[in-house]
Amino acid sequence: MRAMIVKEFRELRRDHRTVAMLVALPLLMLVIFGYAANFTVDELKVAVVGDQADQVQQLVAEAPQDAPTTLDLTDVDAEAGSGQARDMLRDDEVDVAILSGDASDAAGGRPTVLVDGSNLFAAQSASVLVAQLGDRVDSEILYNPDLETSWVMVPAIIGLILTFIGTIITSIGLVREREAGTLEQLAVMPLSPTSVVLGKISPYFLLACFDMVLVTLLGVWLFGVPFRGSALLFGIGAAIFLFAVLGIGVLISTVSQTTGQAVQVALMTMLPQILLSGMIFPLDAMAAGVRWIGYLLPLTWFVKLSQGVMLRGAGWESMWLPVVVLTAMAVLVFGVAVVRLRRDIAPARGAR
Amino acid sequence: MTTLVHADGVTKRFGAFAAVEDMSLDVHPGEIVGLLGSNGAGKTTLLRVLLGLEAADVGHVEVFGDPPADADRHALGYVPQGLGLSQALSVRQNVDFVAAAFSVRHAPALPTTLAAVADQPVGRIGLGRQRQLAFYCALLHSPRLLVLDEPTSGVDPLARARLWDTIHAQAEAGAGVLVTTHYMQEAEQCDRLVIMSRGRGVARGAVGDITATSRTAVVHTEEWSAAFAALDEAGLPVTLAGRTSRVAGTAPERVRAALDADGVPADVEEEAATLEETMVLIEQSSRHPGPR
């Protein structure tokens, strides 16, 4: 048995990827769960609008700062009304908007607190605060009135499924070609490297598109998740996102010799995306030290986009940033991946 | 144009290791050129350079008169060591893909042995049939140059003979064939051989030209067992062929002296070395350069 143990350790020592998984993964998990695993949003961005905005602002400013949830007053606008308040919530500029009332209206001058329900954990914190105020305020939860978890999760899961197909399935498909030695056979055929690369990737792109439509329709049908925004904006964002994750899959295939290695590396890239993209733990609740990692991941921006478009009906005015960031990521990752794959297929051509 | 492949002074290094060093090689239409050498001699690396899969560090390569990367791939047929077939696809689907890639409209009929398994996944048919399929695919577009990397490894003798019939037929039809092998019987089927050792070309020519440079001392005796023991004890490179001892690259006088020292009566005569013996001698001399 001793010989067996020694042999196993020797094999492990030569398998750098597994050692990396054994060492890096526990560290990664510890750091992520330590700093990121927090469901409680302890600071809410608040806007106050309406005639009495100044008085309400005073109340907000005087709220105790040592309470579990603090309020960050980002905007006070006496000129603005309900429409502008809702716009700010839709565009994810604030978590809560307080509409100061008019003494002559039906509510008898009580302020109305509008809460963004698509930001689930922030909305829950806000609801607790509102409940403490009792009948001194009216409140309304927008976009996700019953604070359904599934409504928030389905748009994010669409991104996760696209990531899964893009990285794991694509990298396996490409590495299988390398394992079977068919990649070099393709290289000596009268096919241009570009047509080999595109011919290889297109089926996965189309399959992922099909899956995206399927999952979106199923999500809407089974869970009653609303689709309030533009399908075109959603489709464009998803296609760009898909290029980024396909790029990651192709990149993984260029550094892996076997399907086992490809799956290993792909899982290592999937895990941080699941944990740090904001789909499970809210980005606002993460320590700043790990939050920036989240902003480097494509899934983070897709989740912002899909939740914004589906739940809040957000349009280009507020969704341009996720689209631009995803485009930059897609161009960079997909570009590098295609260059590397081309070099694998025709090294002599690439070298010239 | 009479030269299909022209390589001159090709060197390919991986880090400090030179897999191919200063190799030159020509392949003309209608001839079968064998690239012979032990495992790790650099045969496959040289083929990869010729096919444009690796770039040469030094030297000049032309295929159909162009650099390998720009060579007309419609005129090239290649059977890699791993066969390059898609295992999950059926025999017919593999053929369809290759035909489409080479723009072949009317593919010749599948040989009967392959037609019988046309709808089975390639991964499920025997290795012999897989090789036959790889050959069929490589010849589908009637290439002018056929490049074969260890084409018959793992194939039974009958199937091997059939594959060689195919290779000869191609050469007779005017195609140039470049084939790597480490089987002597296969090497003997080639019109011309280039023997590689440690990345270098150490001998070239027809089989007869190459073996003519080496002689072997052949020992005939009743006491064959004692003769073998005596020669082995004397440190000579002796091999047994039936009951005859053969000592390649050694003068008959030295052999006779070794037998006399042990008192073994025998007739010793000299004859041309076989290709295998010549290979061993060439390998030895390339490992220990200098007079032998």
Interface residues (C-beta under 8 A of the other chain):
Chain A: A180 G181 T182 E184 Q185 A187 V188 M189 P190 L191 A346 P347 A348 R349 A351 R352
Chain B: R48 V49 L51 G52 L53 E54 A55 P68 A69 D72 R73 H74 L76 Y78 P80 Q81 G82 L83 G84 L85 S86 Q87 V98 A101 F102 S103
